[in-house]
Amino acid sequence: MWYTIAAMRAEPDRDFWHPPTIEGRGVVLRRPRADDLPAVERWYRDPELARLTRYQVRPMATAEVDRFFRTRLLSADALAYAIEERPGGRFVGFTTFSALDADNGSVLFHITIGERHAWGRGLGTETAELMLRHAFERLALHRVGLSVFSFNERAIRSYEKVGFRAEGRLRDAILRDGRYWDEVQMGILRDEWLSRRHDTADQRMTAAESAAR
Ligand SMILES: CC(C)(COP(=O)(O)OP(=O)(O)OC[C@H]1O[C@@H](n2cnc3c(N)ncnc32)[C@H](O)[C@@H]1OP(=O)(O)O)[C@@H](O)C(=O)NCCC(=O)NCCS
């Protein structure tokens, strides 16, 4: 298969596989930069972010955040994007693909909006949609998967809205707030994505036709 990280990294192809920006209505995704680090360090000091995203309740140590930032966000091997809200261009979070499996055409999706003011405003759902479009329509992958803690209802709702389905549960995988919760594994396949796009286009067409009548 062609989509190895090394192949994607090679210029000039990199701009095709990992475009410098992906534009949405409410967000712009752009490649991460070194000066994004202070915001990422600040987000990881937020105990609520740790509660939602980490097995350990304690926030990540600064050295851990820096290592994560360098390897998973900044490295030329990382298929990562900083999320900027529109208008204004404020950096509010990041999204990445990991575990790119070229033999099976699959990848794992991750998203963290670190600025609390940006939660619940549709930016995460739009970002997921842009990343899925990139995965299926540009990278031509077959499957995108993710995992999420079952108490993270906002994340699960957002993933369902873009077409992810629950596929399995790691029962009682995490102890949080005094009880055990499952870790939910979700996925979406290329055909499912394409038929959703088709349905949405049909709906738009029908709405335009009724407006014209
Ligand atoms: C999870 C995350 C990406 C979702 O993005 P978002 O922009 O905040 O979410 P959206 O505004 O797109 O909302 C998604 C849906 O969840 C609903 N929702 C919002 N807050 C909710 C809550 N506290 N509980 C349940 N549902 C909630 C929204 O109403 C919306 O559904 P609707 O359109 O049917 O009404 C973002 O909140 C985030 O990064 N949070 C912190 C880190 C995290 O949890 N990452 C995911 C780890 S797996």
Ligand as a Chemical Component Dictionary entry (heavy atoms), coordinates in Angstrom:
data_LIG
# 
_chem_comp.id                   LIG 
_chem_comp.type                 NON-POLYMER 
_chem_comp.pdbx_formal_charge   0 
_chem_comp.three_letter_code    LIG 
# 
loop_
_chem_comp_atom.comp_id 
_chem_comp_atom.atom_id 
_chem_comp_atom.alt_atom_id 
_chem_comp_atom.type_symbol 
_chem_comp_atom.charge 
_chem_comp_atom.model_Cartn_x 
_chem_comp_atom.model_Cartn_y 
_chem_comp_atom.model_Cartn_z 
_chem_comp_atom.pdbx_ordinal 
LIG C1  C1  C 0 -15.380 15.712 23.099 1  
LIG C2  C2  C 0 -15.267 16.978 22.265 2  
LIG C3  C3  C 0 -14.318 16.758 21.102 3  
LIG C4  C4  C 0 -16.672 17.272 21.668 4  
LIG O1  O1  O 0 -16.607 18.453 20.932 5  
LIG P1  P1  P 0 -17.577 19.668 21.272 6  
LIG O2  O2  O 0 -17.340 20.708 20.245 7  
LIG O3  O3  O 0 -17.405 20.063 22.699 8  
LIG O4  O4  O 0 -19.009 18.993 21.120 9  
LIG P2  P2  P 0 -20.220 19.490 20.226 10 
LIG O5  O5  O 0 -20.605 20.902 20.562 11 
LIG O6  O6  O 0 -19.870 19.190 18.818 12 
LIG O7  O7  O 0 -21.424 18.615 20.808 13 
LIG C5  C5  C 0 -21.611 17.269 20.626 14 
LIG C6  C6  C 0 -22.976 16.855 21.128 15 
LIG O8  O8  O 0 -22.903 16.567 22.529 16 
LIG C7  C7  C 0 -23.934 17.256 23.217 17 
LIG N1  N1  N 0 -23.412 17.653 24.523 18 
LIG C8  C8  C 0 -22.773 18.778 24.858 19 
LIG N2  N2  N 0 -22.431 18.751 26.154 20 
LIG C9  C9  C 0 -22.868 17.559 26.627 21 
LIG C10 C10 C 0 -22.820 16.946 27.895 22 
LIG N3  N3  N 0 -22.213 17.544 28.930 23 
LIG N4  N4  N 0 -23.374 15.712 28.018 24 
LIG C11 C11 C 0 -23.975 15.102 26.981 25 
LIG N5  N5  N 0 -24.031 15.645 25.748 26 
LIG C12 C12 C 0 -23.495 16.869 25.586 27 
LIG C13 C13 C 0 -24.248 18.451 22.361 28 
LIG O9  O9  O 0 -25.533 18.923 22.659 29 
LIG C14 C14 C 0 -24.086 17.872 20.972 30 
LIG O10 O10 O 0 -25.207 17.113 20.593 31 
LIG P3  P3  P 0 -26.464 17.760 19.820 32 
LIG O11 O11 O 0 -25.894 18.538 18.671 33 
LIG O12 O12 O 0 -27.262 16.583 19.420 34 
LIG O13 O13 O 0 -27.156 18.673 20.771 35 
LIG C15 C15 C 0 -14.792 18.185 23.134 36 
LIG O14 O14 O 0 -15.809 18.539 24.052 37 
LIG C16 C16 C 0 -13.511 17.897 23.895 38 
LIG O15 O15 O 0 -12.447 17.831 23.310 39 
LIG N6  N6  N 0 -13.614 17.718 25.231 40 
LIG C17 C17 C 0 -12.480 17.535 26.113 41 
LIG C18 C18 C 0 -11.570 16.343 25.768 42 
LIG C19 C19 C 0 -12.323 15.089 25.405 43 
LIG O16 O16 O 0 -13.289 14.695 26.042 44 
LIG N7  N7  N 0 -11.847 14.444 24.328 45 
LIG C20 C20 C 0 -12.401 13.197 23.839 46 
LIG C21 C21 C 0 -11.676 12.054 24.455 47 
LIG S1  S1  S 0 -12.208 10.489 23.777 48 
# 
loop_
_chem_comp_bond.comp_id 
_chem_comp_bond.atom_id_1 
_chem_comp_bond.atom_id_2 
_chem_comp_bond.value_order 
_chem_comp_bond.pdbx_ordinal 
LIG C1  C2  SING 1  
LIG C2  C3  SING 2  
LIG C2  C4  SING 3  
LIG C2  C15 SING 4  
LIG C4  O1  SING 5  
LIG O1  P1  SING 6  
LIG P1  O2  DOUB 7  
LIG P1  O3  SING 8  
LIG P1  O4  SING 9  
LIG O4  P2  SING 10 
LIG P2  O5  DOUB 11 
LIG P2  O6  SING 12 
LIG P2  O7  SING 13 
LIG O7  C5  SING 14 
LIG C5  C6  SING 15 
LIG C6  O8  SING 16 
LIG C6  C14 SING 17 
LIG O8  C7  SING 18 
LIG C7  N1  SING 19 
LIG C7  C13 SING 20 
LIG N1  C8  SING 21 
LIG N1  C12 SING 22 
LIG C8  N2  DOUB 23 
LIG N2  C9  SING 24 
LIG C9  C10 SING 25 
LIG C9  C12 DOUB 26 
LIG C10 N3  SING 27 
LIG C10 N4  DOUB 28 
LIG N4  C11 SING 29 
LIG C11 N5  DOUB 30 
LIG N5  C12 SING 31 
LIG C13 O9  SING 32 
LIG C13 C14 SING 33 
LIG C14 O10 SING 34 
LIG O10 P3  SING 35 
LIG P3  O11 DOUB 36 
LIG P3  O12 SING 37 
LIG P3  O13 SING 38 
LIG C15 O14 SING 39 
LIG C15 C16 SING 40 
LIG C16 O15 DOUB 41 
LIG C16 N6  SING 42 
LIG N6  C17 SING 43 
LIG C17 C18 SING 44 
LIG C18 C19 SING 45 
LIG C19 O16 DOUB 46 
LIG C19 N7  SING 47 
LIG N7  C20 SING 48 
LIG C20 C21 SING 49 
LIG C21 S1  SING 50 
# 
